[in-house]
Amino acid sequence: MSGVWGWFGGQSAQSKKDSPKNAILGLRSQLEMLQKRERHLQTQMDEQDAIARKNVTTNKNAAKAALRRKKQHEHTLEQTTAQVATLEQQIYSIEAANINRETLAAMERAGQAMAQIHGKLNIDKVDETMEKLREQHALGEEIASAITSAPLGDTIDELELTDELEAMEQEALDNKILDTGTVPVSDSLSRLPAVANGDLKGKAVEDDEEEELRKLQAEMAI
Protein backbone atom coordinates (compact mmCIF):
# COMPACT_ATOMS: atom_id res chain seq x y z
CA MET A 1 0.00 0.00 0.00
CA SER A 2 2.95 2.34 0.58
CA GLY A 3 3.64 2.21 -3.14
CA VAL A 4 0.04 3.10 -3.92
CA TRP A 5 -0.10 6.08 -1.55
CA GLY A 6 3.34 7.23 -2.72
CA TRP A 7 1.73 8.37 -5.94
CA PHE A 8 -0.31 11.02 -4.05
CA GLY A 9 2.59 12.97 -2.54
CA GLY A 10 5.64 14.89 -3.70
CA GLN A 11 4.44 15.31 -7.28
CA SER A 12 2.87 18.02 -9.37
CA ALA A 13 -0.91 18.26 -9.63
CA GLN A 14 -1.01 16.84 -13.15
CA SER A 15 1.47 14.11 -12.27
CA LYS A 16 -0.64 13.16 -9.26
CA LYS A 17 -3.69 12.98 -11.47
CA ASP A 18 -1.96 10.83 -14.11
CA SER A 19 -0.14 8.47 -11.73
CA PRO A 20 -3.12 6.22 -10.92
CA LYS A 21 -4.05 6.06 -14.59
CA ASN A 22 -0.52 5.13 -15.64
CA ALA A 23 -0.25 2.54 -12.90
CA ILE A 24 -3.55 0.94 -13.93
CA LEU A 25 -2.51 0.90 -17.59
CA GLY A 26 0.77 -0.83 -16.68
CA LEU A 27 -0.99 -3.39 -14.51
CA ARG A 28 -3.59 -4.12 -17.18
CA SER A 29 -0.84 -4.63 -19.77
CA GLN A 30 0.92 -7.10 -17.48
CA LEU A 31 -2.40 -8.78 -16.69
CA GLU A 32 -3.11 -9.27 -20.39
CA MET A 33 0.30 -10.88 -20.87
CA LEU A 34 -0.25 -13.26 -17.94
CA GLN A 35 -3.69 -14.22 -19.25
CA LYS A 36 -2.15 -15.08 -22.62
CA ARG A 37 0.42 -17.21 -20.80
CA GLU A 38 -2.39 -18.97 -18.96
CA ARG A 39 -4.03 -19.90 -22.24
CA HIS A 40 -0.69 -21.08 -23.70
CA LEU A 41 0.09 -23.24 -20.65
CA GLN A 42 -3.35 -24.77 -20.79
CA THR A 43 -2.79 -25.63 -24.44
CA GLN A 44 0.58 -27.24 -23.58
CA MET A 45 -1.04 -29.28 -20.82
CA ASP A 46 -3.74 -30.51 -23.18
CA GLU A 47 -1.11 -31.53 -25.77
CA GLN A 48 1.00 -33.45 -23.21
CA ASP A 49 -2.12 -35.15 -21.89
CA ALA A 50 -2.97 -36.25 -25.43
CA ILE A 51 0.58 -37.65 -25.92
CA ALA A 52 0.41 -39.55 -22.64
CA ARG A 53 -2.95 -41.10 -23.58
CA LYS A 54 -1.65 -42.06 -27.02
CA ASN A 55 1.43 -43.87 -25.68
CA VAL A 56 0.02 -45.27 -22.45
CA THR A 57 -0.13 -48.82 -23.84
CA THR A 58 2.55 -48.77 -26.52
CA ASN A 59 5.33 -46.61 -25.09
CA LYS A 60 5.14 -46.12 -21.35
CA ASN A 61 8.35 -44.07 -21.17
CA ALA A 62 7.02 -41.57 -23.68
CA ALA A 63 3.71 -41.46 -21.84
CA LYS A 64 5.45 -40.89 -18.51
CA ALA A 65 7.61 -38.09 -19.99
CA ALA A 66 4.50 -36.42 -21.36
CA LEU A 67 2.82 -36.55 -17.95
CA ARG A 68 5.97 -35.06 -16.35
CA ARG A 69 5.88 -32.13 -18.78
CA LYS A 70 2.15 -31.74 -18.14
CA LYS A 71 2.81 -31.49 -14.37
CA GLN A 72 5.48 -28.82 -14.96
CA HIS A 73 3.09 -26.79 -17.12
CA GLU A 74 0.39 -27.26 -14.50
CA HIS A 75 2.70 -25.92 -11.75
CA THR A 76 3.63 -22.92 -13.89
CA LEU A 77 -0.05 -22.35 -14.66
CA GLU A 78 -0.87 -22.27 -10.96
CA GLN A 79 1.80 -19.63 -10.37
CA THR A 80 0.59 -17.61 -13.32
CA THR A 81 -3.03 -17.80 -12.10
CA ALA A 82 -1.90 -16.56 -8.68
CA GLN A 83 -0.08 -13.65 -10.34
CA VAL A 84 -3.21 -12.81 -12.33
CA ALA A 85 -5.27 -12.73 -9.14
CA THR A 86 -2.67 -10.46 -7.49
CA LEU A 87 -2.65 -8.05 -10.41
CA GLU A 88 -6.45 -7.93 -10.51
CA GLN A 89 -6.50 -7.10 -6.79
CA GLN A 90 -3.91 -4.35 -7.30
CA ILE A 91 -5.91 -2.85 -10.15
CA TYR A 92 -9.07 -2.91 -8.02
CA SER A 93 -7.25 -1.26 -5.08
CA ILE A 94 -5.80 1.52 -7.23
CA GLU A 95 -9.14 2.18 -8.95
CA ALA A 96 -10.92 2.32 -5.59
CA ALA A 97 -8.26 4.65 -4.15
CA ASN A 98 -8.46 6.88 -7.21
CA ILE A 99 -12.24 7.02 -7.00
CA ASN A 100 -12.02 7.93 -3.31
CA ARG A 101 -9.51 10.68 -4.09
CA GLU A 102 -11.64 12.12 -6.91
CA THR A 103 -14.76 11.96 -4.74
CA LEU A 104 -13.00 13.78 -1.92
CA ALA A 105 -11.68 16.41 -4.34
CA ALA A 106 -15.20 16.93 -5.75
CA MET A 107 -16.59 17.34 -2.22
CA GLU A 108 -13.85 19.86 -1.41
CA ARG A 109 -14.69 21.85 -4.55
CA ALA A 110 -18.37 21.76 -3.62
CA GLY A 111 -17.53 23.05 -0.14
CA GLN A 112 -15.46 25.87 -1.58
CA ALA A 113 -18.28 26.77 -3.99
CA MET A 114 -20.82 26.87 -1.17
CA ALA A 115 -18.51 29.02 0.94
CA GLN A 116 -18.08 31.40 -1.98
CA ILE A 117 -21.84 31.57 -2.58
CA HIS A 118 -22.66 32.17 1.06
CA GLY A 119 -19.87 34.72 1.45
CA LYS A 120 -20.56 36.78 4.56
CA LEU A 121 -24.07 35.42 4.97
CA ASN A 122 -25.15 34.19 8.38
CA ILE A 123 -28.43 33.28 10.01
CA ASP A 124 -28.86 36.78 11.49
CA LYS A 125 -28.48 38.37 8.05
CA VAL A 126 -30.94 35.90 6.57
CA ASP A 127 -33.48 36.65 9.33
CA GLU A 128 -32.99 40.38 8.77
CA THR A 129 -33.54 40.01 5.04
CA MET A 130 -36.66 37.89 5.54
CA GLU A 131 -38.07 40.45 7.99
CA LYS A 132 -37.53 43.23 5.45
CA LEU A 133 -39.29 41.16 2.81
CA ARG A 134 -42.24 40.58 5.12
CA GLU A 135 -42.45 44.33 5.87
CA GLN A 136 -42.40 45.20 2.18
CA HIS A 137 -45.04 42.58 1.47
CA ALA A 138 -47.29 43.98 4.20
CA LEU A 139 -46.75 47.50 2.84
CA GLY A 140 -47.70 46.33 -0.62
CA GLU A 141 -50.90 44.77 0.73
CA GLU A 142 -51.82 48.03 2.49
CA ILE A 143 -51.16 50.07 -0.64
CA ALA A 144 -53.26 47.71 -2.78
CA SER A 145 -56.10 47.83 -0.23
CA ALA A 146 -55.99 51.63 -0.13
CA ILE A 147 -56.04 51.88 -3.92
CA THR A 148 -59.01 49.54 -4.35
CA SER A 149 -61.15 50.84 -1.45
CA ALA A 150 -60.71 54.63 -1.67
CA PRO A 151 -63.45 56.40 -3.76
CA LEU A 152 -62.28 58.57 -6.64
CA GLY A 153 -63.33 62.25 -6.27
CA ASP A 154 -65.47 63.92 -3.57
CA THR A 155 -68.54 62.24 -2.11
CA ILE A 156 -71.79 63.57 -3.67
CA ASP A 157 -74.29 65.12 -1.23
CA GLU A 158 -77.73 63.72 -2.09
CA LEU A 159 -79.55 66.48 -0.17
CA GLU A 160 -77.74 69.10 -2.19
CA LEU A 161 -78.83 67.35 -5.38
CA THR A 162 -82.46 67.39 -4.21
CA ASP A 163 -82.35 71.12 -3.45
CA GLU A 164 -80.79 71.84 -6.81
CA LEU A 165 -83.46 69.77 -8.59
CA GLU A 166 -86.28 71.66 -6.82
CA ALA A 167 -84.67 74.97 -7.77
CA MET A 168 -84.58 73.84 -11.41
CA GLU A 169 -88.26 72.85 -11.25
CA GLN A 170 -89.18 76.26 -9.80
CA GLU A 171 -87.16 77.99 -12.50
CA ALA A 172 -88.97 76.01 -15.21
CA LEU A 173 -92.36 76.91 -13.66
CA ASP A 174 -91.48 80.58 -13.51
CA ASN A 175 -90.44 80.53 -17.15
CA LYS A 176 -93.73 78.86 -18.09
CA ILE A 177 -95.72 81.58 -16.25
CA LEU A 178 -93.81 84.28 -18.04
CA ASP A 179 -94.42 82.64 -21.42
CA THR A 180 -98.21 81.92 -21.00
CA GLY A 181 -99.29 84.45 -18.39
CA THR A 182 -101.22 81.69 -16.53
CA VAL A 183 -100.43 79.24 -13.84
CA PRO A 184 -101.14 75.59 -14.67
CA VAL A 185 -104.01 74.26 -12.59
CA SER A 186 -102.10 71.26 -11.44
CA ASP A 187 -99.14 73.42 -10.49
CA SER A 188 -101.40 75.95 -8.73
CA LEU A 189 -103.16 73.31 -6.67
CA SER A 190 -99.93 71.56 -5.85
CA ARG A 191 -98.38 74.82 -4.68
CA LEU A 192 -101.32 75.96 -2.51
CA PRO A 193 -100.87 75.58 1.21
CA ALA A 194 -102.00 72.28 2.59
CA VAL A 195 -104.86 73.89 4.59
CA ALA A 196 -106.17 75.76 1.55
CA ASN A 197 -106.20 72.61 -0.51
CA GLY A 198 -108.14 70.89 2.22
CA ASP A 199 -110.74 73.71 2.32
CA LEU A 200 -111.26 73.55 -1.42
CA LYS A 201 -111.79 69.81 -1.30
CA GLY A 202 -114.26 70.22 1.55
CA LYS A 203 -116.17 72.95 -0.34
CA ALA A 204 -116.43 70.71 -3.38
CA VAL A 205 -117.87 67.89 -1.27
CA GLU A 206 -120.50 70.24 0.24
CA ASP A 207 -121.56 71.48 -3.16
CA ASP A 208 -122.03 67.92 -4.35
CA GLU A 209 -124.19 67.11 -1.34
CA GLU A 210 -126.43 70.20 -1.89
CA GLU A 211 -126.83 69.28 -5.51
CA GLU A 212 -127.90 65.77 -4.58
CA LEU A 213 -130.35 67.22 -2.00
CA ARG A 214 -131.96 69.53 -4.57
CA LYS A 215 -132.40 66.63 -6.96
CA LEU A 216 -134.08 64.57 -4.25
CA GLN A 217 -136.46 67.43 -3.31
CA ALA A 218 -137.40 67.88 -6.94
CA GLU A 219 -138.19 64.20 -7.33
CA MET A 220 -140.37 64.21 -4.17
CA ALA A 221 -142.28 67.27 -5.40
CA ILE A 222 -143.13 65.42 -8.60
C-alpha positions in Angstrom: 0.0 0.0 0.0 3.0 2.3 0.6 3.6 2.2 -3.1 0.0 3.1 -3.9 -0.1 6.1 -1.6 3.3 7.2 -2.7 1.7 8.4 -5.9 -0.3 11.0 -4.0 2.6 13.0 -2.5 5.6 14.9 -3.7 4.4 15.3 -7.3 2.9 18.0 -9.4 -0.9 18.3 -9.6 -1.0 16.8 -13.2 1.5 14.1 -12.3 -0.6 13.2 -9.3 -3.7 13.0 -11.5 -2.0 10.8 -14.1 -0.1 8.5 -11.7 -3.1 6.2 -10.9 -4.1 6.1 -14.6 -0.5 5.1 -15.6 -0.3 2.5 -12.9 -3.5 0.9 -13.9 -2.5 0.9 -17.6 0.8 -0.8 -16.7 -1.0 -3.4 -14.5 -3.6 -4.1 -17.2 -0.8 -4.6 -19.8 0.9 -7.1 -17.5 -2.4 -8.8 -16.7 -3.1 -9.3 -20.4 0.3 -10.9 -20.9 -0.3 -13.3 -17.9 -3.7 -14.2 -19.2 -2.1 -15.1 -22.6 0.4 -17.2 -20.8 -2.4 -19.0 -19.0 -4.0 -19.9 -22.2 -0.7 -21.1 -23.7 0.1 -23.2 -20.7 -3.4 -24.8 -20.8 -2.8 -25.6 -24.4 0.6 -27.2 -23.6 -1.0 -29.3 -20.8 -3.7 -30.5 -23.2 -1.1 -31.5 -25.8 1.0 -33.5 -23.2 -2.1 -35.1 -21.9 -3.0 -36.3 -25.4 0.6 -37.6 -25.9 0.4 -39.5 -22.6 -2.9 -41.1 -23.6 -1.7 -42.1 -27.0 1.4 -43.9 -25.7 0.0 -45.3 -22.5 -0.1 -48.8 -23.8 2.6 -48.8 -26.5 5.3 -46.6 -25.1 5.1 -46.1 -21.3 8.4 -44.1 -21.2 7.0 -41.6 -23.7 3.7 -41.5 -21.8 5.5 -40.9 -18.5 7.6 -38.1 -20.0 4.5 -36.4 -21.4 2.8 -36.6 -18.0 6.0 -35.1 -16.4 5.9 -32.1 -18.8 2.1 -31.7 -18.1 2.8 -31.5 -14.4 5.5 -28.8 -15.0 3.1 -26.8 -17.1 0.4 -27.3 -14.5 2.7 -25.9 -11.8 3.6 -22.9 -13.9 0.0 -22.3 -14.7 -0.9 -22.3 -11.0 1.8 -19.6 -10.4 0.6 -17.6 -13.3 -3.0 -17.8 -12.1 -1.9 -16.6 -8.7 -0.1 -13.7 -10.3 -3.2 -12.8 -12.3 -5.3 -12.7 -9.1 -2.7 -10.5 -7.5 -2.7 -8.0 -10.4 -6.4 -7.9 -10.5 -6.5 -7.1 -6.8 -3.9 -4.4 -7.3 -5.9 -2.8 -10.1 -9.1 -2.9 -8.0 -7.2 -1.3 -5.1 -5.8 1.5 -7.2 -9.1 2.2 -9.0 -10.9 2.3 -5.6 -8.3 4.7 -4.2 -8.5 6.9 -7.2 -12.2 7.0 -7.0 -12.0 7.9 -3.3 -9.5 10.7 -4.1 -11.6 12.1 -6.9 -14.8 12.0 -4.7 -13.0 13.8 -1.9 -11.7 16.4 -4.3 -15.2 16.9 -5.7 -16.6 17.3 -2.2 -13.8 19.9 -1.4 -14.7 21.9 -4.6 -18.4 21.8 -3.6 -17.5 23.0 -0.1 -15.5 25.9 -1.6 -18.3 26.8 -4.0 -20.8 26.9 -1.2 -18.5 29.0 0.9 -18.1 31.4 -2.0 -21.8 31.6 -2.6 -22.7 32.2 1.1 -19.9 34.7 1.4 -20.6 36.8 4.6 -24.1 35.4 5.0 -25.1 34.2 8.4 -28.4 33.3 10.0 -28.9 36.8 11.5 -28.5 38.4 8.1 -30.9 35.9 6.6 -33.5 36.6 9.3 -33.0 40.4 8.8 -33.5 40.0 5.0 -36.7 37.9 5.5 -38.1 40.4 8.0 -37.5 43.2 5.5 -39.3 41.2 2.8 -42.2 40.6 5.1 -42.4 44.3 5.9 -42.4 45.2 2.2 -45.0 42.6 1.5 -47.3 44.0 4.2 -46.7 47.5 2.8 -47.7 46.3 -0.6 -50.9 44.8 0.7 -51.8 48.0 2.5 -51.2 50.1 -0.6 -53.3 47.7 -2.8 -56.1 47.8 -0.2 -56.0 51.6 -0.1 -56.0 51.9 -3.9 -59.0 49.5 -4.4 -61.2 50.8 -1.5 -60.7 54.6 -1.7 -63.5 56.4 -3.8 -62.3 58.6 -6.6 -63.3 62.2 -6.3 -65.5 63.9 -3.6 -68.5 62.2 -2.1 -71.8 63.6 -3.7 -74.3 65.1 -1.2 -77.7 63.7 -2.1 -79.5 66.5 -0.2 -77.7 69.1 -2.2 -78.8 67.3 -5.4 -82.5 67.4 -4.2 -82.3 71.1 -3.5 -80.8 71.8 -6.8 -83.5 69.8 -8.6 -86.3 71.7 -6.8 -84.7 75.0 -7.8 -84.6 73.8 -11.4 -88.3 72.9 -11.2 -89.2 76.3 -9.8 -87.2 78.0 -12.5 -89.0 76.0 -15.2 -92.4 76.9 -13.7 -91.5 80.6 -13.5 -90.4 80.5 -17.1 -93.7 78.9 -18.1 -95.7 81.6 -16.3 -93.8 84.3 -18.0 -94.4 82.6 -21.4 -98.2 81.9 -21.0 -99.3 84.4 -18.4 -101.2 81.7 -16.5 -100.4 79.2 -13.8 -101.1 75.6 -14.7 -104.0 74.3 -12.6 -102.1 71.3 -11.4 -99.1 73.4 -10.5 -101.4 75.9 -8.7 -103.2 73.3 -6.7 -99.9 71.6 -5.8 -98.4 74.8 -4.7 -101.3 76.0 -2.5 -100.9 75.6 1.2 -102.0 72.3 2.6 -104.9 73.9 4.6 -106.2 75.8 1.5 -106.2 72.6 -0.5 -108.1 70.9 2.2 -110.7 73.7 2.3 -111.3 73.5 -1.4 -111.8 69.8 -1.3 -114.3 70.2 1.5 -116.2 72.9 -0.3 -116.4 70.7 -3.4 -117.9 67.9 -1.3 -120.5 70.2 0.2 -121.6 71.5 -3.2 -122.0 67.9 -4.3 -124.2 67.1 -1.3 -126.4 70.2 -1.9 -126.8 69.3 -5.5 -127.9 65.8 -4.6 -130.4 67.2 -2.0 -132.0 69.5 -4.6 -132.4 66.6 -7.0 -134.1 64.6 -4.3 -136.5 67.4 -3.3 -137.4 67.9 -6.9 -138.2 64.2 -7.3 -140.4 64.2 -4.2 -142.3 67.3 -5.4 -143.1 65.4 -8.6 
